[in-house]
Amino acid sequence: MKLRYKMMLIIVTFALVGCLYITQSYAIWQANASQTNANNMTAGCFSISFSGKNNISLTNAFPISDTLALQQETPYTFTVTNTCTVDANYKITLNTLNTNTLTDDKIKYVITEGTATAGSVLSTNNTRPTTTELNDLKASITNLQTSYVLTTGTLAAGTRGSGTSITSGGTKTYKLYLWINETAGKEVMKKTFNAKIAVTATNPDTVYKK
């Protein structure tokens, strides 16, 4: 009996020593560290600006040739600028209004960033905005009738300085010429054409319009 008691005591003693050894070994090999500085993150921004009057009107105009239109007509000039730190793809649309009395197919146009080229007729063959873009345009333009995509492009991002200051990125200036097609007849007399320019800018996750 005493021998069995001694054996159990020896076994328990070894078990306690073993547990103590394992605990000490874990303490020796475990390393703990914590961050002393806060994580700082500056979010990029996405925005464009549009400079230029927003309304276009042809009143008391008459049919003329493409050559004469580009030589004598005063273009509608506007500038698109990326004012934030994310690259922007943009789409420029001409949005006709339902106050028009002159049908779109009588109108010719040229949009240039440099040298003017031959005019194109506004028609159902022109590219149209996407459904989402068109819905946004309807919400922002009163009396919207039809939209035509005039051109597309990309504006490079600006850079963020100290604090909240941002140096603007890419900028492009356009000239839009509009005139009555020389093939039109007397049906255009005393008619008017009204429209607005809109710029829709996108990055992969955002749609922003001006």
N, C-alpha and C positions, 0 to 999 in steps of 0.2 A: 504494500500500500504506500509506504513511504517512498519506495523506489519510483512508483508511478507518479506520485506527487512531485518528486524531484524532476522527473522527465518532463512533465507538463510545465513546470516552472522554467526549465531550461528552454523549452520550445517557445513559450510566451516571451521570454527575455530576448531570444534571437529575433522574434517577430517585431518587437518594439524597436530593437536596434536597426533592423532592416528598414522599417518605416521612417525612422529618423534619418537614416542615410539617404533614402530616396528624396525626402523633403529638402534636405540640405543640398543635394545635387541639383534639384530643380531650381532652387534659389540661386545657385552658382551660375547656371547656364541660361537663366531667363534675363532678358534685357528689356527695359521699359523706357520709352521716350515719348514726349508730348511736344506738339507744335507750340512755339513761343510767339510767332508772328501771325497776324490775321491774314486770311486769303483776300486778295483784292482783285476785282474783275471790273473792267470798263466795257460796257455794252456798246456795240456799234449802233449807228442810227441810219435811217433810210428816209430820204426826203429829196424832192426836187423843187425848183422854183421856176415860174413861168413869167416872163416880162413881156408885155405887149397888150394892147387893147384886146378885148375878148369878142367883140362883135364885128361882123363883116356884113356889109350891105352894098348891093349894086342897085342903084336907082337912076333912072333916065339914061341907062347905058344902051349901046347899040352894037350890032354884030360887027366884028372886026377880025382881021386875019391874025394868025399866031405871031407873025413877025411884027406887025404893028402893035399888038398887045404888049409884047415884051419890050418894045422900044418906048412906048408912050404911057402905058399904064403904071401907076404908082403901086408898088407891091405892098402887101401887108407883111410887116417885119416883126419878128418875135424871137426871143432867146430862151433856151432851156438850159438850166444849170443844175448840176448835182451839188446840193448844199450839205451833204452828209458823208458818212464814212463807209458806206456800202455801195459797190458798183450798181448801176441802174440800167436795165434795158427799158427803152421807152418806145411808145407808139403815138404818133400824132394823127389825130382824126379831125376831119371837117364834118361838122354836125349841122345839117340843114334844119330849118325851123318850119313848123306848119303854118307860119304866117306868110310863107312864100306864095307869090302868084306866078312865078316863073319856074317852069319845071327843070329838074336837075339836068336832064339830058341836053339842055340848051347851053349849059355852062362848061367852059373849058378851064383847065388849070395847069399851072406849073409850080412846083415847090423846089426851091434850090438852096443849096448851101454854098454854091459857087456859081458857075456859069449856067445860065438858063438853057433848057432844052425844049424840044417841041412839046406842045400842049397835049393833054389827055382829056377826054370827055368824061364827065361824071356819069356813070351808068351802072346798071346792075352787075356789070363785069368787074367793077372795082372790088378790092378786098374789103371785108366788113370786120368790125370788132367781134371778139368772142361774145358769147351770150352773157357771161359774167360782166365783162367790160361794158356791154351795151346796157345792162340793167343799172350799173353804176352811173353811166352817163344820163340815163333817163331820170335818175334820182337827183342829179345835179344841174341839169339843163332844162329850163322851162320851155315847153312847146317843141321838144325834140321831135323831129320827123324821121330823118335817116342819117346814118353815119357812114363815112368813107375813110379808110385808112390811107393817109397821104404818104407817110414814110415811117421807117423805124430806125433805131440806132441804139448805141450804148454810150453811157457817160461814166468815165472813171470816177472812183470814189475820191473824196477829199481826205484831208488828214486832220487828226485831232491834236490840238496844241495843249498847253497847260490849262488846267481848269476845264471849262466848258467850251473854250474857243475852238472853232473848226474852220479850217481853210477850205474853201469850195474846191470841188474837183473839176471834172470835164464840163465844158460849156459849148453850145452850138447855137449859131444864129441862122435863122431861115428867112427866106423871102417867098411869099405866096402870091402868085399872080392869078387873078380870076377875071374872066371876060366872057362875053356872049359869043358862041360859035358863029363864025361867018356864014354858015349854011342856014342859019335861022332866017325866018321871014317876018312878015308883018305881025305875026301872032305874038311876038315878044314886046310889042309896043305898049308902053305904060305899065309894064310888069316889073316886079321887084324880086330880088333874091336876097335872103337873109340867112346867115349861118354863124356858127361859133367854132373856134378852135379849142380842142382839148388835148392834153398830154396825159397819157396813162403810163406810169412807170411801174416796173415789176422787178423783184428779185425772186429767187426760187420759192419763197414763202410768203411774199407780201405783194399786195396790189395797192398802189397809191396814185391818186390822180390830182391834177391841178387844173 
